[in-house]
Structure formats: C-alpha cells, structure tokens
Amino acid sequence: MKRKHVGRQTVVMERPVYWTGAYSIGCTREKEGPLSPYFDEIAPDARWGEESFEKAEQKFFRTAAEKAIAKAGRHKNEMDFLIGGDLLNQIISASFSARELSIPFFGIYGACSSMAESMTLGSMLVDGGFAEHIICATSSHFATAERQFRMPLELGTPQTPTSQNTATAAGAAVLSRQAQSERDARICAATVGNVVDLGVTDSTNMGAAMAPAAAETILTHLEERGYRPGDYDAIITGDLGTLGSELLLDLSRQCGVELAGVHQDCGVMIYKGMKGMHCGGSGCGCGASTLAGYYWRQLRSGKIHHILFVATGALLSPTSVMQGESIPCIAHAVEIEGGR
Amino acid sequence: MKRKHVGRQTVVMERPVYWTGAYSIGCTREKEGPLSPYFDEIAPDARWGEESFEKAEQKFFRTAAEKAIAKAGRHKNEMDFLIGGDLLNQIISASFSARELSIPFFGIYGACSSMAESMTLGSMLVDGGFAEHIICATSSHFATAERQFRMPLELGTPQTPTSQNTATAAGAAVLSRQAQSERDARICAATVGNVVDLGVTDSTNMGAAMAPAAAETILTHLEERGYRPGDYDAIITGDLGTLGSELLLDLSRQCGVELAGVHQDCGVMIYKGMKGMHCGGSGCGCGASTLAGYYWRQLRSGKIHHILFVATGALLSPTSVMQGESIPCIAHAVEIEGGR
C-alpha cells in the first residue's frame, strides 16, 4: 500500500477520488456580485417561501445536496454517506436536511472550514473503500447567523469596518470512487488543520483571527507535499476577506513564501465592488458555493488545473467571547486536480 | 480488497482496529452511582478549579484525551487526528481542547451520539491507512447543558418525570493500527445512523424521541451483519434512560426482535438507585465515560467478549424547539470484540 500519511498533517489518496457532482446556490446579494453567473441557482429572497430564516437555510442545504446528486447522475439512495455541517447551534440546517434526505449522516462542525473538513473526511472514506459515493454539503445564511452570533437585525446595529457579511448560500459536492466523465476533477490530497490561536479577541475581525490558521495549513501543505506556490493555479482561502488576505500574505512572506499572484479568497471575490460589504463575505456557504460554482466550472472547462481549497473556521461561540476567550481557528486544505 | 460496505448502513473493517487506550472521568453525582469504581478519575466538583463551568468542561475533555493517550503508552504527537465534539454551541469544549492538544482536529456534532460517531469515523480512517493512532473524545456537563438548553440553574425550575440528568463526565478512546497488548479490544464494524423523527416535540422527553433511532440502527445492524441479539454479550445504548429503554424494547419486539436480557443502557446504569435522577443520565459524557470506564474494564478482563455500543443523539436546538419543530434523532453503532 502506498504511504497515505505524509508528514504530520497531510494525507495523500492512494487512488484519485473523483468530484462527480456539484451544486451552488446564492441569494439576492450574491446575485449582485461578480460571481453571479457561476451559481447554479439564485434563491428569490432570504426566506425562499419558508416560515423562518432557519427553515430557509435548511432549504438551501437540502436543495444543494439533492441537486448535486442529480448533477452527478445519481440517486440519493446511491449515496453511502452525507457529511455536512453549518454555523447554526446544533448544526440544525444539516441535521434537519439529513432527516429529509435519509442518507446515513455524519454531522461535523468546523465553522467556515466545514466544506473542506467534509471533503477531507469524504475523500478518505472513499479512498479507504468504505463508500462509492459521498455527498458533502454546507450552508450559511446572513439572517440566521446575525441572529445567533451578533445582534437582532431589527436593531440596525452598524457594522465595524473589519466585519464580513455572512453569505446566504450553500454548496455541495459528490465524491465518487469512479469517474462519471473524463472532465471530473480529482481530490489528490488533503492537509488537516491544527487549531491555531494568536490571541485575537475581536469577534468582529474574523479575517485577522483566521489568517494565521490559513498560513499554518498552507505552509505545512506546501512543505509536506514538496510543492511551491507556483505549482498551483490558485490557492483559494474560504473567507479571510480583504484584511485577512493581506495578513495571510504578510505572514507567509515572513516565512519566506510568496503567495501573491496565486492566492485568491472567496470572501473577497463574492461581493467584489459592492458597497457596504466591508471586508467581504464569510460563512460556510461563501467558500462552499464559490468552490462548487465558480471553481467547479473553471476546473471542468480546463481553464485551471490544480488548486488548493483552504477553508478556514473561527471556532468561537458567543459564550466563549463573553467569557473573554480569544478565538481559536482552524484551516483544512483540499488539493484538487482538473480532469483530462 | 475485502468488501467493506455491507448493506446500506454498515461498514466492516478489513483488519481489526485496536482500542489501545481509554480514560473516563466523572464528577460528584457520578461518584454516588454504582459505576463509581469504574471511572479512572472523579473531579472534586463541577468547577474543577476553573472560572466557569464551560472551562471546567474543557478540562474534562482535555484531561480524558491526554490520559487516554498516556494509558495507550503514547505521546500526543503520535496521534494523527483528534476526532471529537460535545453538546455546547460551536462545540467549544472540543475546539478549545484541540487548541491545547495541538493534534490535527476534526470537529463533529452528533449530540449524545458523538462518541460512536467519532469512533466510527476514527476506525475507518485507521483501517483506510490514513492514521496509526486516533484519539476520540467527548464530554458533557450538567451545568453547561442546563444553561444552554434549558433554564438557568438559579431559577430552581422543577424537572419533569421524563427528564434525564446530563452527566458531568468525559470519555476518550485511542484507536490504533497495531495492538499494544493482547488484551486490546478491536473495532470490527460500525453501523452509521440515518436521522429518524417520529414527531416527538417534547424536549424534556429525549428518551422517547431517541428510542426509534436506536431501534432502527440496532435492527439494521443485526440484519446487515447477519447476527441475532444473542450473538452479543451486551447491546449498549448511550442514554435512552428508563422510559426510552422500555420504548426501544417495545419497538424492537414489534419488529420481531427481542432485546430484553442483552440490552443495557448507560443512562440507566450511571445513576441507578439514586434519588431525583428521574429517567437517568444523558449527555455525550454519559455513554462515553461508561464505555471508556466500565465496559473497557469488562472487555479487558474477559468478562464480556462482544458488544455493540449504540450512542443516540437528539439533534434538536433551542431554536428549532421554539419554532415548533419535532426532534430528529440519530444512532450510530460500533461493534467491539474483546482481546485474547
């Protein structure tokens, strides 16, 4: 058997795990941004016909999962496992969706790193011989996140300049043991994150809190895989935003690695040029929908060939913040190669 | 390669995954119960020298993980992954412990099913060749759970007769590719749960909500593995409590399977004979500490040889309850064989 654990944090798949289906959903704000043409679907509004924002978020999650399965040409009964999570307490978007989908379910929590955590676990279970197909999904919703983590929307509390706007979005990916098409991209390797905490306590500045975790995971990945940044067409962070992205470049430079030119950030891209978005987008759905929407299409069309998707998560809770704790963060990286 | 996916929900390990270390911590109430001699450690009180109950719960989690690793004769740097979660919002007990432990971390959320979810994922990653050693851990705490899910303790709200007492406890297990001793038990198979929801909306009657999920997973496991209940020395649910256990036996009987005699429940056992405990214990720590304490010792001493550990989780949140949703539940089952 080929050695599958390389260095401390990186695992390499023995045979490629194919990315056979993807689906990406945004909402009205995401429609105004430059990635608008790359979503598979845009919800008409944040309620999407549901009684509550929480139920709407479940609809985002469930729809993304169902339609990614359909795009892979499969039926939900062919999915061996659903691996997913979201930002809400007790990951209710994922759990309630799992109830409707009836697929054996692993609930995960990695805050905004959830899509990379899900795809990392999913790839290992497929490569390990435990599954033919796995559906990975995650979602976030501006209104449910504000209600839970910040202030009631009705108060109209001003946002700080370092804040980021939680994307109302979901992304899903089907991972398979066999390719469905020669255009299917492949998961080759993944780097599992350590929790990193440099002592940031400002919960309205998540980009700054998460940048060190992103830097640690990216530098570890490059070292353990023996790559330079230029070996990638894009090293894509989930949602560091403009400030966090600058910090990531600075931190990497201090370690002798230049990421400028190759680094892209879903949080920066999703609302680029839009007013009132401060440092950009955030939320599990931001990175997941950009990966399953924009990057899926770039890989399939052959415009890019080799990417590292690095989703970062801030593992704080309102309780931990109120108790004066700093913000522990994590980043998982998934290495993806285009088909053909 | 041996076929690893048997039926819809069950996976079978190609080679045994060894359970090489375990550690179990309880607190004052757990000390009064009949399982008292089987805990590795009893915390002196619910604060355990910390500023808050939440920080105390982190200490339970972290200590259980650290000492299970030591009991396996290993160092934390030898652990490839930490897989764990807890009941608190954003699983802060697990995440903050991961920060201190510095082990590449997968955060999971399965409510009280977390220990079985963690061991299922961990076994597959070891068998799949991605890890030599994995540490699985989970915790719960009466005071943090009451604060988050129910009423402030200071109000002295009476509990309903169907309620269960969240255990202040933690359990941890090291899973390894190689045995450390001929007495090490082995994980042979696991059955991954579907989310089951029969419409129970009473969040003070979790046993009733979770019993159908337990029944579904146990019956599926027996069918997919081709076993009868009598092939096990014990089929152990995590925390159905007295009422939920009765319902499990009834539901199974309706499907023609008699579990009486072989079924045991950690929630019933942990506070047996104690006053004011209503339907018994609950919380991730209840099943995890009973498995890592009592059952670990029974397996190692050869008193029992073949068990099915079925941890059940109620995937509700206070928000979903307030929005009138019923309680989706899940149960994962881990099949364990004693050493020698």
Chai-1 contact restraints between the chains, C-beta under 6 A:
chainA,res_idxA,chainB,res_idxB,connection_type,confidence,min_distance_angstrom,max_distance_angstrom,comment,restraint_id
A,M1,B,G129,contact,1.0,0.0,6.0,A-B,restraint_1
A,K4,B,G129,contact,1.0,0.0,6.0,A-B,restraint_2
A,K4,B,F130,contact,1.0,0.0,6.0,A-B,restraint_3
A,Q9,B,P104,contact,1.0,0.0,6.0,A-B,restraint_4
A,V11,B,F130,contact,1.0,0.0,6.0,A-B,restraint_5
A,S52,B,Q323,contact,1.0,0.0,6.0,A-B,restraint_6
A,N89,B,N89,contact,1.0,0.0,6.0,A-B,restraint_7
A,N89,B,S317,contact,1.0,0.0,6.0,A-B,restraint_8
A,Q90,B,S317,contact,1.0,0.0,6.0,A-B,restraint_9
A,I91,B,Y109,contact,1.0,0.0,6.0,A-B,restraint_10
A,I92,B,S317,contact,1.0,0.0,6.0,A-B,restraint_11
A,I92,B,S320,contact,1.0,0.0,6.0,A-B,restraint_12
A,S95,B,L315,contact,1.0,0.0,6.0,A-B,restraint_13
A,S95,B,P328,contact,1.0,0.0,6.0,A-B,restraint_14
A,A98,B,V195,contact,1.0,0.0,6.0,A-B,restraint_15
A,R99,B,V195,contact,1.0,0.0,6.0,A-B,restraint_16
A,R99,B,D197,contact,1.0,0.0,6.0,A-B,restraint_17
A,R99,B,P328,contact,1.0,0.0,6.0,A-B,restraint_18
A,S102,B,N194,contact,1.0,0.0,6.0,A-B,restraint_19
A,P104,B,Q9,contact,1.0,0.0,6.0,A-B,restraint_20
A,P104,B,V192,contact,1.0,0.0,6.0,A-B,restraint_21
A,P104,B,N194,contact,1.0,0.0,6.0,A-B,restraint_22
A,F105,B,V195,contact,1.0,0.0,6.0,A-B,restraint_23
A,G107,B,Y109,contact,1.0,0.0,6.0,A-B,restraint_24
A,G107,B,G110,contact,1.0,0.0,6.0,A-B,restraint_25
A,I108,B,I108,contact,1.0,0.0,6.0,A-B,restraint_26
A,Y109,B,I91,contact,1.0,0.0,6.0,A-B,restraint_27
A,Y109,B,G107,contact,1.0,0.0,6.0,A-B,restraint_28
A,Y109,B,Y109,contact,1.0,0.0,6.0,A-B,restraint_29
A,G110,B,G107,contact,1.0,0.0,6.0,A-B,restraint_30
A,M124,B,L125,contact,1.0,0.0,6.0,A-B,restraint_31
A,M124,B,G128,contact,1.0,0.0,6.0,A-B,restraint_32
A,M124,B,F130,contact,1.0,0.0,6.0,A-B,restraint_33
A,L125,B,M124,contact,1.0,0.0,6.0,A-B,restraint_34
A,G128,B,M124,contact,1.0,0.0,6.0,A-B,restraint_35
A,G128,B,G128,contact,1.0,0.0,6.0,A-B,restraint_36
A,G129,B,M1,contact,1.0,0.0,6.0,A-B,restraint_37
A,G129,B,K4,contact,1.0,0.0,6.0,A-B,restraint_38
A,F130,B,K4,contact,1.0,0.0,6.0,A-B,restraint_39
A,F130,B,V11,contact,1.0,0.0,6.0,A-B,restraint_40
A,F130,B,M124,contact,1.0,0.0,6.0,A-B,restraint_41
A,V192,B,P104,contact,1.0,0.0,6.0,A-B,restraint_42
A,N194,B,S102,contact,1.0,0.0,6.0,A-B,restraint_43
A,N194,B,P104,contact,1.0,0.0,6.0,A-B,restraint_44
A,V195,B,A98,contact,1.0,0.0,6.0,A-B,restraint_45
A,V195,B,R99,contact,1.0,0.0,6.0,A-B,restraint_46
A,V195,B,F105,contact,1.0,0.0,6.0,A-B,restraint_47
A,D197,B,R99,contact,1.0,0.0,6.0,A-B,restraint_48
A,L315,B,S95,contact,1.0,0.0,6.0,A-B,restraint_49
A,S317,B,N89,contact,1.0,0.0,6.0,A-B,restraint_50
A,S317,B,Q90,contact,1.0,0.0,6.0,A-B,restraint_51
A,S317,B,I92,contact,1.0,0.0,6.0,A-B,restraint_52
A,S320,B,I92,contact,1.0,0.0,6.0,A-B,restraint_53
A,Q323,B,S52,contact,1.0,0.0,6.0,A-B,restraint_54
A,P328,B,S95,contact,1.0,0.0,6.0,A-B,restraint_55
A,P328,B,R99,contact,1.0,0.0,6.0,A-B,restraint_56
